[in-house]
Amino acid sequence: MNEKADYQVLPPLVTLVVEAVDHGRSVTFIGLPFDRDSPACTRWAFGLIGHVDGLAVRVGMGGVAEG
């Protein structure tokens, strides 16, 4: 369903990494990991909702959760 809606779907159990960027300068990183009780098939999905000038958010993936 997410892929049909043109969302980017990450591999199972990777940490979603969100980076706030202001005019090309990194402001902060936020990692959103899954916990040990998350089912092995759990994934993040995200989509582009708009473009802005100045402050922006980059989304990607970190390492695979251990467990």
HTML snippet that shows the backbone in 3Dmol.js (N, CA, C, O; Angstrom):
<script src="https://3Dmol.org/build/3Dmol-min.js"></script>
<div id="view" style="width:600px;height:400px;position:relative"></div>
<script>
const pdb = `
ATOM      1  N   MET A   1       0.818  -1.178   0.000  1.00  0.00           N
ATOM      2  CA  MET A   1       0.000   0.000   0.000  1.00  0.00           C
ATOM      3  C   MET A   1       0.876   1.262   0.000  1.00  0.00           C
ATOM      4  O   MET A   1       0.607   2.203  -0.747  1.00  0.00           O
ATOM      5  N   ASN A   2       1.910   1.283   0.826  1.00  0.00           N
ATOM      6  CA  ASN A   2       2.794   2.446   0.867  1.00  0.00           C
ATOM      7  C   ASN A   2       3.501   2.675  -0.461  1.00  0.00           C
ATOM      8  O   ASN A   2       3.604   3.813  -0.918  1.00  0.00           O
ATOM      9  N   GLU A   3       3.988   1.611  -1.081  1.00  0.00           N
ATOM     10  CA  GLU A   3       4.677   1.744  -2.361  1.00  0.00           C
ATOM     11  C   GLU A   3       3.722   2.229  -3.449  1.00  0.00           C
ATOM     12  O   GLU A   3       4.127   3.010  -4.311  1.00  0.00           O
ATOM     13  N   LYS A   4       2.470   1.786  -3.431  1.00  0.00           N
ATOM     14  CA  LYS A   4       1.485   2.253  -4.407  1.00  0.00           C
ATOM     15  C   LYS A   4       1.191   3.740  -4.226  1.00  0.00           C
ATOM     16  O   LYS A   4       0.812   4.415  -5.183  1.00  0.00           O
ATOM     17  N   ALA A   5       1.362   4.254  -3.016  1.00  0.00           N
ATOM     18  CA  ALA A   5       1.147   5.673  -2.732  1.00  0.00           C
ATOM     19  C   ALA A   5       2.417   6.490  -2.968  1.00  0.00           C
ATOM     20  O   ALA A   5       2.481   7.663  -2.598  1.00  0.00           O
ATOM     21  N   ASP A   6       3.435   5.867  -3.589  1.00  0.00           N
ATOM     22  CA  ASP A   6       4.728   6.506  -3.890  1.00  0.00           C
ATOM     23  C   ASP A   6       5.527   6.888  -2.649  1.00  0.00           C
ATOM     24  O   ASP A   6       6.316   7.832  -2.689  1.00  0.00           O
ATOM     25  N   TYR A   7       5.331   6.166  -1.552  1.00  0.00           N
ATOM     26  CA  TYR A   7       6.147   6.362  -0.363  1.00  0.00           C
ATOM     27  C   TYR A   7       7.458   5.598  -0.528  1.00  0.00           C
ATOM     28  O   TYR A   7       7.499   4.571  -1.205  1.00  0.00           O
ATOM     29  N   GLN A   8       8.520   6.094   0.085  1.00  0.00           N
ATOM     30  CA  GLN A   8       9.784   5.374   0.163  1.00  0.00           C
ATOM     31  C   GLN A   8       9.665   4.404   1.334  1.00  0.00           C
ATOM     32  O   GLN A   8       9.361   4.817   2.453  1.00  0.00           O
ATOM     33  N   VAL A   9       9.898   3.144   1.091  1.00  0.00           N
ATOM     34  CA  VAL A   9       9.777   2.124   2.136  1.00  0.00           C
ATOM     35  C   VAL A   9      11.174   1.602   2.458  1.00  0.00           C
ATOM     36  O   VAL A   9      11.873   1.095   1.581  1.00  0.00           O
ATOM     37  N   LEU A  10      11.573   1.730   3.722  1.00  0.00           N
ATOM     38  CA  LEU A  10      12.897   1.291   4.147  1.00  0.00           C
ATOM     39  C   LEU A  10      12.900  -0.198   4.471  1.00  0.00           C
ATOM     40  O   LEU A  10      11.839  -0.772   4.720  1.00  0.00           O
ATOM     41  N   PRO A  11      14.073  -0.836   4.474  1.00  0.00           N
ATOM     42  CA  PRO A  11      14.161  -2.244   4.858  1.00  0.00           C
ATOM     43  C   PRO A  11      13.679  -2.446   6.302  1.00  0.00           C
ATOM     44  O   PRO A  11      13.599  -1.481   7.062  1.00  0.00           O
ATOM     45  N   PRO A  12      13.362  -3.676   6.683  1.00  0.00           N
ATOM     46  CA  PRO A  12      12.881  -3.948   8.033  1.00  0.00           C
ATOM     47  C   PRO A  12      13.885  -3.539   9.114  1.00  0.00           C
ATOM     48  O   PRO A  12      15.093  -3.727   8.965  1.00  0.00           O
ATOM     49  N   LEU A  13      13.367  -2.984  10.187  1.00  0.00           N
ATOM     50  CA  LEU A  13      14.080  -2.697  11.440  1.00  0.00           C
ATOM     51  C   LEU A  13      15.271  -1.738  11.317  1.00  0.00           C
ATOM     52  O   LEU A  13      16.153  -1.759  12.176  1.00  0.00           O
ATOM     53  N   VAL A  14      15.321  -0.903  10.279  1.00  0.00           N
ATOM     54  CA  VAL A  14      16.376   0.111  10.238  1.00  0.00           C
ATOM     55  C   VAL A  14      15.898   1.339  11.012  1.00  0.00           C
ATOM     56  O   VAL A  14      14.697   1.560  11.162  1.00  0.00           O
ATOM     57  N   THR A  15      16.833   2.117  11.489  1.00  0.00           N
ATOM     58  CA  THR A  15      16.515   3.349  12.195  1.00  0.00           C
ATOM     59  C   THR A  15      16.221   4.445  11.179  1.00  0.00           C
ATOM     60  O   THR A  15      17.005   4.675  10.259  1.00  0.00           O
ATOM     61  N   LEU A  16      15.095   5.114  11.349  1.00  0.00           N
ATOM     62  CA  LEU A  16      14.762   6.262  10.511  1.00  0.00           C
ATOM     63  C   LEU A  16      15.560   7.453  11.040  1.00  0.00           C
ATOM     64  O   LEU A  16      15.517   7.747  12.234  1.00  0.00           O
ATOM     65  N   VAL A  17      16.282   8.134  10.161  1.00  0.00           N
ATOM     66  CA  VAL A  17      17.090   9.281  10.564  1.00  0.00           C
ATOM     67  C   VAL A  17      16.516  10.533   9.914  1.00  0.00           C
ATOM     68  O   VAL A  17      16.366  10.598   8.694  1.00  0.00           O
ATOM     69  N   VAL A  18      16.198  11.521  10.738  1.00  0.00           N
ATOM     70  CA  VAL A  18      15.654  12.787  10.265  1.00  0.00           C
ATOM     71  C   VAL A  18      16.687  13.864  10.570  1.00  0.00           C
ATOM     72  O   VAL A  18      17.156  13.974  11.702  1.00  0.00           O
ATOM     73  N   GLU A  19      17.044  14.660   9.560  1.00  0.00           N
ATOM     74  CA  GLU A  19      18.021  15.732   9.733  1.00  0.00           C
ATOM     75  C   GLU A  19      17.352  17.055   9.395  1.00  0.00           C
ATOM     76  O   GLU A  19      16.809  17.213   8.301  1.00  0.00           O
ATOM     77  N   ALA A  20      17.384  18.005  10.321  1.00  0.00           N
ATOM     78  CA  ALA A  20      16.897  19.356  10.042  1.00  0.00           C
ATOM     79  C   ALA A  20      18.053  20.154   9.457  1.00  0.00           C
ATOM     80  O   ALA A  20      19.159  20.140   9.997  1.00  0.00           O
ATOM     81  N   VAL A  21      17.796  20.848   8.355  1.00  0.00           N
ATOM     82  CA  VAL A  21      18.819  21.594   7.631  1.00  0.00           C
ATOM     83  C   VAL A  21      18.322  23.016   7.403  1.00  0.00           C
ATOM     84  O   VAL A  21      17.198  23.215   6.944  1.00  0.00           O
ATOM     85  N   ASP A  22      19.146  23.995   7.720  1.00  0.00           N
ATOM     86  CA  ASP A  22      18.797  25.393   7.517  1.00  0.00           C
ATOM     87  C   ASP A  22      19.765  26.015   6.525  1.00  0.00           C
ATOM     88  O   ASP A  22      20.936  26.216   6.846  1.00  0.00           O
ATOM     89  N   HIS A  23      19.289  26.323   5.321  1.00  0.00           N
ATOM     90  CA  HIS A  23      20.112  26.899   4.258  1.00  0.00           C
ATOM     91  C   HIS A  23      21.398  26.098   4.037  1.00  0.00           C
ATOM     92  O   HIS A  23      22.481  26.671   3.917  1.00  0.00           O
ATOM     93  N   GLY A  24      21.272  24.775   3.985  1.00  0.00           N
ATOM     94  CA  GLY A  24      22.404  23.897   3.718  1.00  0.00           C
ATOM     95  C   GLY A  24      23.243  23.533   4.921  1.00  0.00           C
ATOM     96  O   GLY A  24      24.185  22.750   4.793  1.00  0.00           O
ATOM     97  N   ARG A  25      22.930  24.083   6.100  1.00  0.00           N
ATOM     98  CA  ARG A  25      23.693  23.798   7.320  1.00  0.00           C
ATOM     99  C   ARG A  25      22.878  22.879   8.221  1.00  0.00           C
ATOM    100  O   ARG A  25      21.737  23.191   8.563  1.00  0.00           O
ATOM    101  N   SER A  26      23.462  21.750   8.605  1.00  0.00           N
ATOM    102  CA  SER A  26      22.781  20.791   9.469  1.00  0.00           C
ATOM    103  C   SER A  26      22.516  21.407  10.842  1.00  0.00           C
ATOM    104  O   SER A  26      23.421  21.962  11.465  1.00  0.00           O
ATOM    105  N   VAL A  27      21.285  21.309  11.303  1.00  0.00           N
ATOM    106  CA  VAL A  27      20.891  21.854  12.603  1.00  0.00           C
ATOM    107  C   VAL A  27      20.852  20.749  13.651  1.00  0.00           C
ATOM    108  O   VAL A  27      21.384  20.918  14.748  1.00  0.00           O
ATOM    109  N   THR A  28      20.232  19.629  13.328  1.00  0.00           N
ATOM    110  CA  THR A  28      20.135  18.518  14.274  1.00  0.00           C
ATOM    111  C   THR A  28      19.781  17.220  13.554  1.00  0.00           C
ATOM    112  O   THR A  28      19.206  17.236  12.466  1.00  0.00           O
ATOM    113  N   PHE A  29      20.133  16.094  14.177  1.00  0.00           N
ATOM    114  CA  PHE A  29      19.746  14.763  13.713  1.00  0.00           C
ATOM    115  C   PHE A  29      18.830  14.145  14.761  1.00  0.00           C
ATOM    116  O   PHE A  29      19.039  14.323  15.961  1.00  0.00           O
ATOM    117  N   ILE A  30      17.824  13.425  14.307  1.00  0.00           N
ATOM    118  CA  ILE A  30      16.948  12.684  15.208  1.00  0.00           C
ATOM    119  C   ILE A  30      16.875  11.260  14.673  1.00  0.00           C
ATOM    120  O   ILE A  30      16.487  11.050  13.524  1.00  0.00           O
ATOM    121  N   GLY A  31      17.247  10.279  15.496  1.00  0.00           N
ATOM    122  CA  GLY A  31      17.145   8.870  15.121  1.00  0.00           C
ATOM    123  C   GLY A  31      15.902   8.255  15.735  1.00  0.00           C
ATOM    124  O   GLY A  31      15.651   8.425  16.928  1.00  0.00           O
ATOM    125  N   LEU A  32      15.132   7.554  14.948  1.00  0.00           N
ATOM    126  CA  LEU A  32      13.904   6.912  15.421  1.00  0.00           C
ATOM    127  C   LEU A  32      14.017   5.398  15.227  1.00  0.00           C
ATOM    128  O   LEU A  32      13.557   4.862  14.218  1.00  0.00           O
ATOM    129  N   PRO A  33      14.632   4.710  16.199  1.00  0.00           N
ATOM    130  CA  PRO A  33      14.823   3.259  16.073  1.00  0.00           C
ATOM    131  C   PRO A  33      13.580   2.481  16.506  1.00  0.00           C
ATOM    132  O   PRO A  33      12.695   3.022  17.168  1.00  0.00           O
ATOM    133  N   PHE A  34      13.531   1.234  16.130  1.00  0.00           N
ATOM    134  CA  PHE A  34      12.527   0.318  16.664  1.00  0.00           C
ATOM    135  C   PHE A  34      13.092  -0.308  17.930  1.00  0.00           C
ATOM    136  O   PHE A  34      14.307  -0.315  18.127  1.00  0.00           O
ATOM    137  N   ASP A  35      12.231  -0.830  18.784  1.00  0.00           N
ATOM    138  CA  ASP A  35      12.739  -1.486  19.991  1.00  0.00           C
ATOM    139  C   ASP A  35      12.802  -3.001  19.787  1.00  0.00           C
ATOM    140  O   ASP A  35      12.408  -3.509  18.737  1.00  0.00           O
ATOM    141  N   ARG A  36      13.294  -3.708  20.784  1.00  0.00           N
ATOM    142  CA  ARG A  36      13.502  -5.161  20.673  1.00  0.00           C
ATOM    143  C   ARG A  36      12.215  -5.952  20.488  1.00  0.00           C
ATOM    144  O   ARG A  36      12.235  -7.082  20.000  1.00  0.00           O
ATOM    145  N   ASP A  37      11.095  -5.351  20.882  1.00  0.00           N
ATOM    146  CA  ASP A  37       9.814  -6.056  20.792  1.00  0.00           C
ATOM    147  C   ASP A  37       9.118  -5.843  19.449  1.00  0.00           C
ATOM    148  O   ASP A  37       8.035  -6.383  19.224  1.00  0.00           O
ATOM    149  N   SER A  38       9.724  -5.065  18.561  1.00  0.00           N
ATOM    150  CA  SER A  38       9.120  -4.816  17.248  1.00  0.00           C
ATOM    151  C   SER A  38       9.179  -6.079  16.396  1.00  0.00           C
ATOM    152  O   SER A  38      10.205  -6.758  16.371  1.00  0.00           O
ATOM    153  N   PRO A  39       8.091  -6.403  15.699  1.00  0.00           N
ATOM    154  CA  PRO A  39       8.110  -7.573  14.806  1.00  0.00           C
ATOM    155  C   PRO A  39       9.198  -7.427  13.742  1.00  0.00           C
ATOM    156  O   PRO A  39       9.522  -6.311  13.335  1.00  0.00           O
ATOM    157  N   ALA A  40       9.755  -8.534  13.298  1.00  0.00           N
ATOM    158  CA  ALA A  40      10.876  -8.537  12.353  1.00  0.00           C
ATOM    159  C   ALA A  40      10.536  -7.885  11.009  1.00  0.00           C
ATOM    160  O   ALA A  40      11.445  -7.496  10.276  1.00  0.00           O
ATOM    161  N   CYS A  41       9.271  -7.759  10.678  1.00  0.00           N
ATOM    162  CA  CYS A  41       8.877  -7.182   9.391  1.00  0.00           C
ATOM    163  C   CYS A  41       8.578  -5.680   9.484  1.00  0.00           C
ATOM    164  O   CYS A  41       8.188  -5.075   8.486  1.00  0.00           O
ATOM    165  N   THR A  42       8.753  -5.071  10.656  1.00  0.00           N
ATOM    166  CA  THR A  42       8.411  -3.668  10.860  1.00  0.00           C
ATOM    167  C   THR A  42       9.295  -2.753  10.023  1.00  0.00           C
ATOM    168  O   THR A  42      10.517  -2.903  10.013  1.00  0.00           O
ATOM    169  N   ARG A  43       8.675  -1.800   9.318  1.00  0.00           N
ATOM    170  CA  ARG A  43       9.396  -0.897   8.416  1.00  0.00           C
ATOM    171  C   ARG A  43       8.892   0.538   8.575  1.00  0.00           C
ATOM    172  O   ARG A  43       7.759   0.767   8.997  1.00  0.00           O
ATOM    173  N   TRP A  44       9.743   1.488   8.234  1.00  0.00           N
ATOM    174  CA  TRP A  44       9.342   2.887   8.106  1.00  0.00           C
ATOM    175  C   TRP A  44       8.963   3.143   6.660  1.00  0.00           C
ATOM    176  O   TRP A  44       9.553   2.558   5.752  1.00  0.00           O
ATOM    177  N   ALA A  45       7.986   4.009   6.433  1.00  0.00           N
ATOM    178  CA  ALA A  45       7.626   4.478   5.101  1.00  0.00           C
ATOM    179  C   ALA A  45       7.402   5.984   5.196  1.00  0.00           C
ATOM    180  O   ALA A  45       6.815   6.472   6.162  1.00  0.00           O
ATOM    181  N   PHE A  46       7.870   6.711   4.191  1.00  0.00           N
ATOM    182  CA  PHE A  46       7.709   8.170   4.221  1.00  0.00           C
ATOM    183  C   PHE A  46       7.562   8.688   2.806  1.00  0.00           C
ATOM    184  O   PHE A  46       7.966   8.035   1.844  1.00  0.00           O
ATOM    185  N   GLY A  47       6.980   9.871   2.690  1.00  0.00           N
ATOM    186  CA  GLY A  47       6.782  10.470   1.382  1.00  0.00           C
ATOM    187  C   GLY A  47       7.020  11.963   1.414  1.00  0.00           C
ATOM    188  O   GLY A  47       6.926  12.597   2.464  1.00  0.00           O
ATOM    189  N   LEU A  48       7.327  12.518   0.260  1.00  0.00           N
ATOM    190  CA  LEU A  48       7.544  13.949   0.107  1.00  0.00           C
ATOM    191  C   LEU A  48       6.196  14.662   0.151  1.00  0.00           C
ATOM    192  O   LEU A  48       5.269  14.291  -0.570  1.00  0.00           O
ATOM    193  N   ILE A  49       6.088  15.691   1.002  1.00  0.00           N
ATOM    194  CA  ILE A  49       4.823  16.425   1.088  1.00  0.00           C
ATOM    195  C   ILE A  49       4.936  17.860   0.603  1.00  0.00           C
ATOM    196  O   ILE A  49       3.923  18.549   0.479  1.00  0.00           O
ATOM    197  N   GLY A  50       6.149  18.322   0.326  1.00  0.00           N
ATOM    198  CA  GLY A  50       6.284  19.674  -0.198  1.00  0.00           C
ATOM    199  C   GLY A  50       7.725  20.130  -0.245  1.00  0.00           C
ATOM    200  O   GLY A  50       8.621  19.444   0.245  1.00  0.00           O
ATOM    201  N   HIS A  51       7.942  21.290  -0.838  1.00  0.00           N
ATOM    202  CA  HIS A  51       9.265  21.908  -0.929  1.00  0.00           C
ATOM    203  C   HIS A  51       9.220  23.260  -0.222  1.00  0.00           C
ATOM    204  O   HIS A  51       8.219  23.973  -0.291  1.00  0.00           O
ATOM    205  N   VAL A  52      10.303  23.601   0.451  1.00  0.00           N
ATOM    206  CA  VAL A  52      10.385  24.897   1.127  1.00  0.00           C
ATOM    207  C   VAL A  52      11.744  25.531   0.859  1.00  0.00           C
ATOM    208  O   VAL A  52      12.686  24.849   0.458  1.00  0.00           O
ATOM    209  N   ASP A  53      11.838  26.817   1.077  1.00  0.00           N
ATOM    210  CA  ASP A  53      13.115  27.517   1.050  1.00  0.00           C
ATOM    211  C   ASP A  53      13.593  27.666   2.482  1.00  0.00           C
ATOM    212  O   ASP A  53      12.777  27.823   3.390  1.00  0.00           O
ATOM    213  N   GLY A  54      14.880  27.621   2.697  1.00  0.00           N
ATOM    214  CA  GLY A  54      15.409  27.785   4.051  1.00  0.00           C
ATOM    215  C   GLY A  54      15.426  26.482   4.807  1.00  0.00           C
ATOM    216  O   GLY A  54      16.092  25.533   4.392  1.00  0.00           O
ATOM    217  N   LEU A  55      14.694  26.416   5.925  1.00  0.00           N
ATOM    218  CA  LEU A  55      14.681  25.236   6.782  1.00  0.00           C
ATOM    219  C   LEU A  55      14.054  24.057   6.051  1.00  0.00           C
ATOM    220  O   LEU A  55      12.968  24.177   5.485  1.00  0.00           O
ATOM    221  N   ALA A  56      14.736  22.924   6.064  1.00  0.00           N
ATOM    222  CA  ALA A  56      14.250  21.723   5.389  1.00  0.00           C
ATOM    223  C   ALA A  56      14.534  20.507   6.257  1.00  0.00           C
ATOM    224  O   ALA A  56      15.275  20.596   7.236  1.00  0.00           O
ATOM    225  N   VAL A  57      13.952  19.387   5.901  1.00  0.00           N
ATOM    226  CA  VAL A  57      14.153  18.128   6.615  1.00  0.00           C
ATOM    227  C   VAL A  57      14.599  17.078   5.615  1.00  0.00           C
ATOM    228  O   VAL A  57      13.983  16.915   4.561  1.00  0.00           O
ATOM    229  N   ARG A  58      15.669  16.365   5.942  1.00  0.00           N
ATOM    230  CA  ARG A  58      16.130  15.233   5.134  1.00  0.00           C
ATOM    231  C   ARG A  58      15.808  13.962   5.888  1.00  0.00           C
ATOM    232  O   ARG A  58      15.940  13.911   7.111  1.00  0.00           O
ATOM    233  N   VAL A  59      15.391  12.948   5.179  1.00  0.00           N
ATOM    234  CA  VAL A  59      15.037  11.673   5.799  1.00  0.00           C
ATOM    235  C   VAL A  59      15.824  10.566   5.139  1.00  0.00           C
ATOM    236  O   VAL A  59      15.980  10.555   3.918  1.00  0.00           O
ATOM    237  N   GLY A  60      16.322   9.633   5.932  1.00  0.00           N
ATOM    238  CA  GLY A  60      17.083   8.500   5.414  1.00  0.00           C
ATOM    239  C   GLY A  60      17.075   7.370   6.419  1.00  0.00           C
ATOM    240  O   GLY A  60      16.211   7.304   7.294  1.00  0.00           O
ATOM    241  N   MET A  61      18.047   6.479   6.289  1.00  0.00           N
ATOM    242  CA  MET A  61      18.084   5.340   7.196  1.00  0.00           C
ATOM    243  C   MET A  61      19.435   5.179   7.848  1.00  0.00           C
ATOM    244  O   MET A  61      20.470   5.522   7.277  1.00  0.00           O
ATOM    245  N   GLY A  62      19.403   4.650   9.059  1.00  0.00           N
ATOM    246  CA  GLY A  62      20.617   4.342   9.804  1.00  0.00           C
ATOM    247  C   GLY A  62      20.868   2.848   9.759  1.00  0.00           C
ATOM    248  O   GLY A  62      20.447   2.176   8.818  1.00  0.00           O
ATOM    249  N   GLY A  63      21.546   2.323  10.763  1.00  0.00           N
ATOM    250  CA  GLY A  63      21.865   0.904  10.817  1.00  0.00           C
ATOM    251  C   GLY A  63      20.684   0.026  11.163  1.00  0.00           C
ATOM    252  O   GLY A  63      19.644   0.505  11.613  1.00  0.00           O
ATOM    253  N   VAL A  64      20.858  -1.258  10.949  1.00  0.00           N
ATOM    254  CA  VAL A  64      19.830  -2.232  11.277  1.00  0.00           C
ATOM    255  C   VAL A  64      19.814  -2.419  12.790  1.00  0.00           C
ATOM    256  O   VAL A  64      20.870  -2.486  13.419  1.00  0.00           O
ATOM    257  N   ALA A  65      18.616  -2.505  13.377  1.00  0.00           N
ATOM    258  CA  ALA A  65      18.484  -2.702  14.817  1.00  0.00           C
ATOM    259  C   ALA A  65      19.014  -4.063  15.208  1.00  0.00           C
ATOM    260  O   ALA A  65      18.801  -5.052  14.507  1.00  0.00           O
ATOM    261  N   GLU A  66      19.703  -4.105  16.327  1.00  0.00           N
ATOM    262  CA  GLU A  66      20.214  -5.386  16.821  1.00  0.00           C
ATOM    263  C   GLU A  66      19.143  -6.067  17.639  1.00  0.00           C
ATOM    264  O   GLU A  66      18.334  -5.404  18.287  1.00  0.00           O
ATOM    265  N   GLY A  67      19.131  -7.389  17.614  1.00  0.00           N
ATOM    266  CA  GLY A  67      18.136  -8.059  18.415  1.00  0.00           C
ATOM    267  C   GLY A  67      18.068  -9.440  18.048  1.00  0.00           C
ATOM    268  O   GLY A  67      17.276 -10.192  18.616  1.00  0.00           O
TER     269      GLY A  67
END
`;
const viewer = $3Dmol.createViewer("view");
viewer.addModel(pdb, "pdb");
viewer.setStyle({}, {cartoon: {color: "spectrum"}});
viewer.zoomTo();
viewer.render();
</script>
